[in-house]
Amino acid sequence: MNIEHLEERVIDYKTSIETVVSKKTKWNKFAKPLLLKTLKAIATKYPIGWKVQELNWIHNSEAINISFEAFPEELMDCTNRIPAFQFIPGGALVFSQTYSGDVYIFVLFPEIDGMSVENNMIEFGMVSPSEITEKVIIEKVDDFLKEMIQWEVPNKKTRVGYSSS
């Protein structure tokens, strides 16, 4: 093997960097603003105790999420019937940009003492920032709400917060 054999790999490497830059540009110019706008519109139209956050950490990582932070005000009367009721905040739908520029979509469930951390997340997949549309965002929020409903009132007879061993 001689040095000329590296030319194809060098070209591929340059192309890969250009692809990442293109995805990150699409995230900044289109996906992130659309996520913020759409999720804020949803939170405003349906005030059920959630908020939208923009997260930015470690140079290249950014995320937008919508999470349950407070108990819905309109349901406060029903909680007064059970004085020991305690709302567990923390369920979140997260759109997180990966190092390669793709968008990783997942759900984080509220943390409960004694509940296995492995069951604390569900993956919705990974998409290119150019695939993020209002329709996709609304579909993912719908899926998120279904998961949270299932978490609150599971079909299976499981004891949330307790291990089965």
Backbone as CSV, one residue per row, in Angstrom:
resi,resn,N_x,N_y,N_z,CA_x,CA_y,CA_z,C_x,C_y,C_z
1,MET,0.853,-1.179,0.000,0.000,0.000,0.000,0.895,1.237,0.000
2,ASN,0.519,2.188,-0.821,1.303,3.420,-0.831,0.424,4.598,-0.388
3,ILE,1.046,5.727,-0.273,0.377,6.912,0.261,-0.818,7.366,-0.573
4,GLU,-0.805,7.122,-1.856,-1.892,7.522,-2.741,-3.212,6.807,-2.420
5,HIS,-3.103,5.643,-1.769,-4.298,4.893,-1.394,-5.148,5.662,-0.378
6,LEU,-4.548,6.615,0.293,-5.272,7.387,1.301,-6.157,8.476,0.697
7,GLU,-5.941,8.792,-0.546,-6.681,9.902,-1.161,-8.198,9.714,-1.047
8,GLU,-8.695,8.521,-1.325,-10.130,8.280,-1.251,-10.660,8.464,0.176
9,ARG,-9.917,7.979,1.167,-10.329,8.136,2.571,-10.308,9.608,2.978
10,VAL,-9.317,10.347,2.524,-9.230,11.776,2.844,-10.435,12.511,2.257
11,ILE,-10.799,12.180,1.040,-11.971,12.794,0.402,-13.238,12.426,1.181
12,ASP,-13.373,11.171,1.570,-14.528,10.731,2.354,-14.593,11.467,3.693
13,TYR,-13.441,11.641,4.325,-13.392,12.333,5.609,-13.853,13.789,5.455
14,LYS,-13.358,14.467,4.441,-13.767,15.855,4.188,-15.280,15.933,3.949
15,THR,-15.801,14.980,3.209,-17.241,14.937,2.934,-18.029,14.727,4.225
16,SER,-17.517,13.866,5.088,-18.217,13.608,6.351,-18.277,14.871,7.213
17,ILE,-17.206,15.641,7.240,-17.190,16.894,8.000,-18.200,17.881,7.397
18,GLU,-18.240,17.968,6.077,-19.196,18.854,5.414,-20.642,18.444,5.730
19,THR,-20.894,17.143,5.818,-22.231,16.646,6.146,-22.633,17.061,7.558
20,VAL,-21.727,16.918,8.495,-22.003,17.316,9.883,-22.278,18.814,9.956
21,VAL,-21.452,19.609,9.298,-21.642,21.062,9.302,-23.001,21.423,8.693
22,SER,-23.370,20.759,7.627,-24.660,21.015,6.986,-25.818,20.689,7.938
23,LYS,-25.748,19.555,8.628,-26.803,19.170,9.566,-26.887,20.146,10.731
24,LYS,-25.738,20.562,11.246,-25.740,21.505,12.366,-26.280,22.868,11.937
25,THR,-26.009,23.253,10.700,-26.554,24.502,10.167,-28.073,24.402,10.047
26,LYS,-28.574,23.279,9.547,-30.025,23.070,9.440,-30.678,23.064,10.823
27,TRP,-30.013,22.484,11.796,-30.522,22.499,13.173,-30.668,23.945,13.655
28,ASN,-29.616,24.735,13.490,-29.637,26.117,13.991,-30.598,27.025,13.235
29,LYS,-30.671,26.863,11.924,-31.496,27.768,11.124,-32.960,27.354,11.041
30,PHE,-33.241,26.056,11.077,-34.607,25.601,10.831,-35.194,24.757,11.968
31,ALA,-34.551,23.664,12.313,-35.135,22.707,13.265,-35.307,23.312,14.654
32,LYS,-34.268,23.901,15.201,-34.345,24.447,16.559,-35.404,25.549,16.670
33,PRO,-35.414,26.548,15.771,-36.472,27.568,15.872,-37.885,26.986,15.709
34,LEU,-38.045,26.008,14.801,-39.350,25.388,14.609,-39.781,24.602,15.849
35,LEU,-38.843,23.872,16.444,-39.150,23.145,17.682,-39.594,24.105,18.776
36,LEU,-38.842,25.172,18.979,-39.192,26.150,20.020,-40.572,26.758,19.760
37,LYS,-40.798,27.193,18.543,-42.069,27.830,18.190,-43.247,26.867,18.378
38,THR,-43.116,25.658,17.860,-44.216,24.688,17.905,-44.484,24.206,19.322
39,LEU,-43.425,23.860,20.053,-43.620,23.374,21.420,-44.173,24.469,22.331
40,LYS,-43.730,25.713,22.153,-44.275,26.821,22.955,-45.743,27.055,22.618
41,ALA,-46.099,26.929,21.346,-47.506,27.081,20.948,-48.366,25.993,21.592
42,ILE,-47.857,24.772,21.625,-48.583,23.661,22.250,-48.750,23.920,23.746
43,ALA,-47.669,24.323,24.414,-47.719,24.566,25.859,-48.668,25.712,26.202
44,THR,-48.753,26.706,25.324,-49.651,27.839,25.550,-51.105,27.433,25.308
45,LYS,-51.346,26.710,24.227,-52.717,26.301,23.880,-53.286,25.306,24.896
46,TYR,-52.431,24.433,25.409,-52.862,23.399,26.355,-52.054,23.533,27.644
47,PRO,-52.456,24.422,28.552,-51.686,24.663,29.785,-51.898,23.553,30.823
48,ILE,-51.154,22.475,30.670,-51.307,21.326,31.576,-50.076,21.138,32.458
49,GLY,-49.377,22.224,32.738,-48.254,22.157,33.661,-46.908,21.896,33.029
50,TRP,-46.822,22.017,31.717,-45.534,21.767,31.071,-44.847,23.047,30.678
51,LYS,-43.557,22.942,30.437,-42.789,24.096,29.974,-41.801,23.632,28.917
52,VAL,-41.362,24.586,28.117,-40.405,24.309,27.043,-39.055,24.854,27.475
53,GLN,-38.017,24.054,27.258,-36.664,24.454,27.626,-35.738,24.325,26.433
54,GLU,-34.800,25.243,26.361,-33.714,25.163,25.393,-32.447,24.894,26.198
55,LEU,-31.801,23.787,25.914,-30.606,23.385,26.655,-29.386,23.458,25.752
56,ASN,-28.297,23.905,26.306,-27.053,24.028,25.548,-25.911,23.696,26.503
57,TRP,-25.182,22.654,26.200,-24.083,22.257,27.065,-22.949,21.669,26.230
58,ILE,-21.776,21.688,26.752,-20.571,21.105,26.152,-20.421,21.432,24.667
59,HIS,-20.216,22.646,24.337,-19.901,23.129,22.992,-20.863,22.697,21.883
60,ASN,-20.976,21.403,21.611,-21.721,20.944,20.442,-23.106,20.399,20.741
61,SER,-23.449,20.206,21.988,-24.712,19.550,22.301,-25.790,20.575,22.648
62,GLU,-26.914,20.458,21.971,-28.066,21.301,22.246,-29.297,20.409,22.262
63,ALA,-30.310,20.857,22.975,-31.564,20.116,23.011,-32.711,21.073,23.272
64,ILE,-33.874,20.682,22.813,-35.119,21.371,23.106,-36.013,20.315,23.726
65,ASN,-36.673,20.668,24.842,-37.588,19.694,25.420,-38.849,20.371,25.916
66,ILE,-39.867,19.565,26.069,-41.098,19.992,26.714,-41.282,19.015,27.863
67,SER,-41.448,19.564,29.056,-41.488,18.692,30.227,-42.589,19.121,31.188
68,PHE,-43.046,18.163,31.955,-44.054,18.442,32.970,-43.360,18.958,34.214
69,GLU,-43.702,20.192,34.563,-43.067,20.848,35.703,-44.029,21.053,36.866
70,ALA,-45.306,21.242,36.575,-46.289,21.536,37.610,-47.577,20.768,37.336
71,PHE,-48.366,20.630,38.371,-49.660,19.963,38.244,-50.635,20.924,37.572
72,PRO,-51.450,20.459,36.632,-52.407,21.345,35.959,-53.343,22.021,36.960
73,GLU,-53.430,23.345,36.899,-54.255,24.113,37.842,-55.707,23.671,37.845
74,GLU,-56.240,23.367,36.666,-57.657,23.002,36.598,-57.979,21.687,37.303
75,LEU,-56.951,20.911,37.656,-57.177,19.639,38.357,-56.869,19.724,39.854
76,MET,-56.531,20.903,40.342,-56.179,21.057,41.760,-57.312,20.609,42.683
77,ASP,-58.564,20.884,42.304,-59.689,20.496,43.156,-59.734,18.995,43.390
78,CYS,-59.436,18.202,42.362,-59.504,16.749,42.547,-58.388,16.254,43.461
79,THR,-57.257,16.940,43.510,-56.184,16.502,44.408,-56.507,16.831,45.856
80,ASN,-57.359,17.830,46.077,-57.739,18.178,47.447,-58.550,17.069,48.097
81,ARG,-59.127,16.188,47.280,-59.888,15.062,47.820,-58.971,14.000,48.420
82,ILE,-57.704,14.026,48.038,-56.726,13.064,48.561,-55.557,13.872,49.106
83,PRO,-55.564,14.198,50.393,-54.522,15.071,50.949,-53.101,14.551,50.764
84,ALA,-52.923,13.248,50.665,-51.571,12.690,50.542,-51.083,12.648,49.105
85,PHE,-51.937,13.075,48.122,-51.536,13.012,46.721,-50.318,13.889,46.485
86,GLN,-49.372,13.343,45.728,-48.176,14.115,45.399,-47.889,13.977,43.906
87,PHE,-47.878,15.117,43.215,-47.544,15.149,41.795,-46.058,14.880,41.625
88,ILE,-45.710,14.039,40.654,-44.304,13.727,40.387,-43.912,14.398,39.076
89,PRO,-43.182,15.519,39.156,-42.790,16.223,37.922,-41.655,15.499,37.210
90,GLY,-41.407,15.890,35.976,-40.200,15.420,35.321,-40.330,14.681,34.017
91,GLY,-41.524,14.268,33.619,-41.634,13.622,32.322,-41.263,14.618,31.232
92,ALA,-40.467,14.189,30.251,-40.005,15.117,29.219,-39.880,14.440,27.864
93,LEU,-40.234,15.196,26.830,-39.973,14.815,25.448,-38.774,15.643,25.014
94,VAL,-37.707,14.967,24.589,-36.449,15.642,24.293,-36.069,15.462,22.825
95,PHE,-35.716,16.578,22.199,-35.153,16.591,20.848,-33.709,17.045,21.030
96,SER,-32.760,16.135,20.955,-31.367,16.442,21.264,-30.492,16.282,20.024
97,GLN,-29.725,17.314,19.735,-28.821,17.231,18.592,-27.600,16.408,18.984
98,THR,-27.263,15.436,18.164,-26.097,14.595,18.429,-24.835,15.262,17.892
99,TYR,-23.691,14.701,18.235,-22.420,15.236,17.755,-22.337,15.245,16.234
100,SER,-23.065,14.307,15.596,-23.017,14.212,14.128,-24.041,15.113,13.450
101,GLY,-24.845,15.816,14.254,-25.823,16.731,13.690,-27.225,16.176,13.565
102,ASP,-27.400,14.863,13.752,-28.735,14.286,13.710,-29.497,14.666,14.983
103,VAL,-30.795,14.419,14.993,-31.630,14.762,16.140,-32.149,13.465,16.755
104,TYR,-31.789,13.247,17.994,-32.193,12.073,18.756,-33.439,12.463,19.550
105,ILE,-34.520,11.701,19.389,-35.790,12.011,20.045,-36.090,10.904,21.055
106,PHE,-36.359,11.320,22.297,-36.630,10.337,23.334,-37.506,10.933,24.435
107,VAL,-38.059,10.039,25.264,-38.884,10.425,26.399,-38.153,10.029,27.673
108,LEU,-38.126,10.958,28.616,-37.640,10.668,29.958,-38.843,10.656,30.894
109,PHE,-38.945,9.625,31.711,-40.047,9.542,32.671,-39.611,10.156,33.993
110,PRO,-40.570,10.572,34.810,-40.214,11.103,36.131,-39.441,10.065,36.931
111,GLU,-38.521,10.539,37.736,-37.734,9.625,38.575,-38.458,9.387,39.885
112,ILE,-38.544,8.121,40.241,-39.183,7.725,41.494,-38.174,6.907,42.279
113,ASP,-38.043,7.221,43.566,-37.138,6.444,44.417,-37.504,4.974,44.364
114,GLY,-36.511,4.147,44.132,-36.713,2.711,44.102,-37.079,2.159,42.735
115,MET,-37.362,3.034,41.771,-37.706,2.552,40.432,-36.438,2.409,39.610
116,SER,-36.359,1.365,38.846,-35.192,1.078,38.034,-34.934,2.216,37.036
117,VAL,-33.691,2.672,36.969,-33.316,3.747,36.049,-33.374,3.268,34.605
118,GLU,-33.183,1.958,34.364,-33.219,1.431,32.998,-34.580,1.643,32.347
119,ASN,-35.636,1.685,33.139,-36.985,1.853,32.601,-37.398,3.316,32.566
120,ASN,-36.453,4.207,32.672,-36.738,5.630,32.797,-36.755,6.358,31.455
121,MET,-36.606,5.637,30.340,-36.483,6.300,29.048,-37.021,5.411,27.929
122,ILE,-37.604,6.066,26.916,-38.018,5.370,25.699,-37.479,6.163,24.519
123,GLU,-36.895,5.463,23.573,-36.350,6.106,22.377,-37.427,6.198,21.306
124,PHE,-37.543,7.384,20.699,-38.449,7.584,19.566,-37.688,7.582,18.248
125,GLY,-36.365,7.540,18.291,-35.580,7.445,17.066,-34.652,8.614,16.833
126,MET,-33.993,8.541,15.689,-33.050,9.571,15.286,-33.403,10.001,13.863
127,VAL,-33.427,11.322,13.646,-33.768,11.861,12.329,-32.785,12.963,11.964
128,SER,-32.742,13.271,10.696,-31.960,14.403,10.222,-32.711,15.688,10.597
129,PRO,-32.010,16.785,10.874,-32.698,18.034,11.199,-33.664,18.485,10.093
130,SER,-33.375,18.119,8.852,-34.260,18.502,7.751,-35.587,17.746,7.789
131,GLU,-35.668,16.661,8.578,-36.909,15.901,8.717,-37.823,16.453,9.807
132,ILE,-37.342,17.417,10.569,-38.146,18.013,11.633,-39.129,18.995,11.004
133,THR,-40.418,18.645,11.094,-41.486,19.503,10.592,-42.496,19.696,11.718
134,GLU,-43.415,20.630,11.531,-44.451,20.828,12.539,-45.249,19.542,12.743
135,LYS,-45.550,18.859,11.649,-46.298,17.595,11.722,-45.539,16.561,12.565
136,VAL,-44.246,16.415,12.336,-43.440,15.457,13.097,-43.426,15.837,14.577
137,ILE,-43.276,17.113,14.872,-43.244,17.568,16.269,-44.566,17.235,16.956
138,ILE,-45.675,17.550,16.306,-46.992,17.273,16.895,-47.194,15.774,17.085
139,GLU,-46.771,14.967,16.120,-46.865,13.503,16.259,-46.055,13.014,17.456
140,LYS,-44.862,13.568,17.645,-44.014,13.135,18.760,-44.605,13.583,20.097
141,VAL,-45.219,14.768,20.145,-45.884,15.204,21.377,-47.063,14.286,21.666
142,ASP,-47.810,13.893,20.637,-48.911,12.957,20.803,-48.396,11.625,21.366
143,ASP,-47.321,11.108,20.788,-46.712,9.862,21.285,-46.237,10.023,22.729
144,PHE,-45.656,11.177,23.026,-45.183,11.470,24.386,-46.354,11.443,25.375
145,LEU,-47.452,12.087,25.022,-48.614,12.095,25.912,-49.152,10.678,26.120
146,LYS,-49.159,9.875,25.069,-49.594,8.478,25.205,-48.691,7.733,26.180
147,GLU,-47.388,7.950,26.074,-46.437,7.285,26.984,-46.641,7.753,28.424
148,MET,-46.894,9.051,28.603,-47.097,9.574,29.962,-48.400,9.056,30.564
149,ILE,-49.438,8.934,29.741,-50.704,8.362,30.213,-50.472,6.921,30.645
150,GLN,-49.730,6.181,29.820,-49.412,4.782,30.146,-48.571,4.706,31.418
151,TRP,-47.696,5.668,31.608,-46.859,5.691,32.816,-47.719,5.973,34.049
152,GLU,-48.667,6.914,33.912,-49.541,7.276,35.039,-50.511,6.147,35.385
153,VAL,-51.093,5.528,34.349,-52.097,4.486,34.553,-51.729,3.295,33.680
154,PRO,-50.780,2.479,34.147,-50.309,1.361,33.315,-51.375,0.292,33.111
155,ASN,-51.329,-0.344,31.923,-52.232,-1.466,31.629,-51.879,-2.670,32.481
156,LYS,-50.578,-2.934,32.561,-50.109,-4.084,33.321,-50.255,-3.796,34.812
157,LYS,-50.419,-4.805,35.545,-50.520,-4.658,36.992,-49.106,-4.594,37.578
158,THR,-48.505,-3.407,37.440,-47.183,-3.208,38.016,-47.307,-2.243,39.175
159,ARG,-46.372,-2.305,40.040,-46.393,-1.412,41.170,-45.300,-0.364,40.942
160,VAL,-45.700,0.804,40.485,-44.756,1.876,40.197,-44.033,2.258,41.486
161,GLY,-42.713,2.318,41.386,-41.927,2.696,42.544,-41.441,1.528,43.383
162,TYR,-41.872,0.311,43.039,-41.454,-0.874,43.779,-40.842,-1.882,42.828
163,SER,-39.826,-2.556,43.278,-39.247,-3.601,42.444,-40.033,-4.879,42.634
164,SER,-40.009,-5.748,41.635,-40.793,-6.983,41.702,-40.024,-8.123,42.354
165,SER,-38.822,-7.865,42.831,-38.058,-8.951,43.455,-38.282,-9.039,44.930
